Amino acid sequence: MARMWIVLLLLLLGASLVAYRAWSKRRARARLLATALSAEQRAIVETSVPLTRRLPTELRGKLDGKITLFLDQIEFIGCNGLEVTEDIELSIAAQACLLVVNTDTWFSNLRTILVYPGAFKSRRKEQNGYVVTERETVRTGESWARGPVILSWADAAQGAEDTADGHNVVFHEFAHQIDDLSGRTDGIPVLNRGQSLAEWHRVIGGAFHRHVGKVEHGHRAVFDAYGAVAPEEFFAVAVEVFFEQPTRLAHEEPEVYRQLAALFRLDPATWD
């Protein structure tokens, strides 16, 4: 009987410890989300990521908190001799957090970002039946399931500076991170309450197939040609356009715009 009570006590203590750790993590997360950037940090963000200056006033405090949480969670590692500065960290964090500024979506699987000075070489294996081919390509960004994200700082900085060209490597790679939260990187992220999976398939799938046709025939498109490679790349390219050319997207592909607006709970076409 005494032994049974000891076992029960140990189980109770163990459960209490687990509950305390969970409570402690939630409390720390809430504290970080409520932490504002310093005036110096905010100046760096607004200078390096001009798009943040268009953000509605009610979302700016949320962006501060998300950036603070992001910087607490993520380890930045410089590659090929790059020294990662606070400016680099804040710029990348601000761009990534714009995607999740108004939702509960979070980069839960990510712990590391590798930053190269410029474009970097990447080796990838491709399998076709029993044939496995390894290819080396030059890339500006990569996103892996459960991390890391790999970025060219030159391209990340340029993408942030030009807010209207429809190209942003940080948006692109972190769209993949959001996509992967569903368990697969396939162009179908976890949708918000009220969004229909069938409607997502109809709208986004239909837009993807139209885009493939336009690229094959050399026609002009709102989306970059790279979006025709696969549905997951189309989603990432569409996210770039949603944030950088929202008015054009809303005009040329209104249903795609509405789906992304519902996903991110944002309406960037009104920010100007």
Secondary structure, 3 states (H helix, E strand, C coil): CHHHHHHHHHHHHHHHHHHHHHHHHHHHHHHHHCCCCCHHHHHHHHHHCHHHHHCCHHHHHHHHHHHHHHHHHCEEEECCCCCCCHHHHHHHHHHHHHCCCCCCCCCCCCCEEEEECCCEEEEEEEEECCEEEEEEEEECEEECCCCCEEEEHHHHHHHHHCCCCCCCHHHHHHHHHHHHCCCCCCCCCCCCCCCCHHHHHHHHHHHHHHHHHHHHCCCCCCCCHHHHCCHHHHHHHHHHHHHHCHHHHHHHCHHHHHHHHHHHCCCHHHCC
